[in-house]
């Protein structure tokens, strides 16, 4: 999924997410030499050497490269259980969060059933539901309301046909967190209007906080109706390990998910899972410096947004290395917005268009954690130059 994301977001004219984009065209859009990547939603990538230092090379030499367990390795599930504060038997590992959501939709929904999806969202979160054959009802959030969930709109989308409700906290693309009190109100709505529905919460960015700010507890143990998903991709910077997980309290659903995983991908890579285990075992060692860098990046971005407040609006994120920025309608008409996207490549910039997430093209996702220290400032300066050229 990330490889596809990297290529789509490089396109200033990326089409609306409801369309389908041929893979050969996606490939042609990526300029790997473009230095100012403000589109990436993660912090800097770890290297194999970084993770091997945590795992210890000698511990991996005897690892047998046979099939792993469909539920995931016992050691990995134990580490995830500590992160999520649930029993290890509640964990099912997946190849990234997206596969987990697909399997969850496949097992909870049947023909005629519905899934409710909170948008804007990471596009594969929607495509996973469609790929599982589910009828999707969207609950769109508004930039003007700071992407806060409208419980009345959610309630209006629920019915006895609803078998799955999907949201992310913090959200992608905005970084806005859904408060625990709101989650509790959603559970009450499900009890009243959709008694058979599962609430899926994508917590991929939960531990990507700023500075000394503590990460909020996982919602995995809050209620048996909740299934959470996460991975080592975003906060920990290891998307190449393709290791994620679901927390599933219901024994029957968890058993069906393990069978579904076995019948699709059999198991995760034993090498990936061994490295992910070491990474999670030492996660605070990895997270602490990343949180400091994110805090510095967010501060630099906030100063830039204040300086550019006559031309842009932004929503300060609660977590993650990402946020949403909007070109002001009183300064940029639709033609100017189109010109903005046309000018980006000449300034060596990549941004993620809101059109890809189900938003307006004047909204874009800006990542402030991926560039090395010292590169964010020049990238933001280049973005100001694009705004200058667009206005001219």
Buried (B, 14 or more C-beta within 10 A) or exposed (E): BBEBBBBBBBBBEBBBBEEEBEEEEBEEBBEEEBEBBBBBBBBBEBEEEBBBEBBEEEEEEEEEEEEBBBBBBEBBBBBBBEBBEBEBBBBBBBBBBBBBBBBBBBBBBEEEBBBBBBBBBBBBBBBBBBBBEBBBBBBBBEBEEEBBBBBEBBBEBBEEBBBBBBBBBBBBBBBBBBEEEBBEBBBEBBEEBBEEBBBBBBBBBBBBBBEEEEBBEBBBBBBEBBBBBBBBBBBBBBBBBBBBBBBBBBEEBBBBBBEBBBEEBEBBBBEBBBBBBBBBBBBEEBBEEBBEBBBBBBEBBBEBBEEBEEBBBBBBBBBBBBBBBBBEEEEBEEEBBBBBBBBBBEBBBBBBBBBBBBBBBBBBBBBBBBBEEEBBBEBBEBBBBBBEBBEE
